[in-house]
Structure formats: C-alpha cells, structure tokens
Amino acid sequence: MVLANQLKITKQADSTILYDASLIAKPTLQLFDSDYHINSDNQQNNSTLRASMAAPKTGIGRAQVIYFDHENLKMVLKHYYRGGLMASIFKDKYLGFDVEKTRAFKELRLLAKMQQLGLPVPEAIAAHVEKHLFFYRADLITREIENAQTLADVLMKHTVDTDIWNKIGVCIKSFHQYNVYHSDLNARNILLVGGLQEPDNVYLIDFDNSYFRSDAESWKLANLERLKRSLLKFKKNVDGFIFSDTNWSALLDGYK
C-alpha cells in the first residue's frame, strides 16, 4: 500500500521523477532509458534485462513496454506515445508546463490512490517527465503482474468459462463503485492472473487519462459498452477470437 509520504520527487537536469520510496531507492535517469535496457550487456545498479519489447500483436492499442529486473523487483517501463492524427507529427511530445499535470504524474498518483483503496492495479513505482520549453516526454514504471495474460490474448486461443466472465464483471464493478473511470477499457487492458481454468485474480491496467469522476450510471454504462465494442472489434478482426453474447451476459451478471 502506498502512503502519501512515501511518494517523493527528485530532479535531475531537465527531468523530474516522482517515485515510491518504499519500493525503490532514489532512481536515476538510466532506469527510464529503454535503449539501455535493450542494448546494454553489462547493466548497472542490479538491473538486468528479462525481455525485450512486448508490443500488441494485433495492432489494437499503441503501448510498448519493456520488462526488466531492478532492486529485486520485476518492473515494466512504459513510454508515453501519442495516438490518432497527432502521432505522426508529435509522436511522444505533449504540450505542458506543470509536471503535476503531466500524464505520467497523474497516472502514478491515480495508481497510488487505487492501491490504497485495495483495487487490483499494478503497483506504481516511478514516473519520469523530461521537460522542454513548450512540451514534455514521459515514462511510467510499474511493478510487473506476474503469470498474467491479457483477456484479448486468452480469447485468441481459449474459451473463457462463465466463472471467469463473472470475475471480470466483479472486477470492473469494484472500480465503478469507487467512481474510477478507465478511459480505455478494452480487452488488452484486462489481465487474467493465474491458471485459465480458475484465475487467481483479474486486474485492470493502463490508466493513462483515467480519473475519479462524479457518481453517475450513464458513464459507467458507457464504460461497459466501450469494452463490449473492443471485444466485438477483436472478434471481427482476429480469426478464431472467442466471444459471444452469452459471455457478455455472464460478465454483466458479475457486474450486478
């Protein structure tokens, strides 16, 4: 559990780092360098590469992450990239002047609050913002959720039984009960942890641009519909993707 006084800030050159001091000693800029993790043969600071980039296999979603070990923790490094029409022009540049309003800082603080509430999310470790005159670049490090697969990846190969769909519904409901709005609730941002027959837990990931909002059934229903559209899109575009109306009904039963 992250306490407010465990989150600390350090500044190095043009960069500002917000981190959980209970999980990591004072971080260096090298920790946020993806090239370092990929290419270095002799990694320093007890950090070793475990896996290279894990990019979405179907082209749905744009996040690319690096998995690595550091200070006896398995970590995930995410660099923030733009989407849509702006991506080809600005790629990873965002307009902003206040580091507290950057995507990385907001996502880390949101994760920390959700951890305090006991919601199933990755542990927030550190956020990095590299500030320039009118724009910034950003990164986020979280603790890896081990033995996990995305719901999308599972449905490409396996039938998911009713109990698991119920658990997914229960998981989403737990976030909505605390009025957490996930801005990109899709099949790649739901993790099934443990065995497929009886997963130990269901997690939500990737809370970029997500936030707490006022209690209202309208946005919660819209959030669920977003997930359904994601599942239907996968079914349309991916051969063998297993999803049916019965599955969706089971999810809604768990959500109730």
ABEGO torsion letter per residue (X at the ends): XBBAAABBBBBBEABBBBBBAAABBBBBAAAABAAAAAABABBBGGBBBABBBBBBAAGBEABBBBBBBBGGBBBBBBBBBBBEAAAAAAGABBBEABAAABAAAAAAAAAAAAAAAGBBBBBBABBBBBBBAABBBBBBBBBBBBGBBBAAAAAAABBBBAAAAAAAAAAAAAAAAAGBBBABBBAAABBBBEBAABBABBBBBGABGBBBBBBBAAAAAAAAAAAAAAAAAAAAABBGBBBBAAAAAAAAAAAX
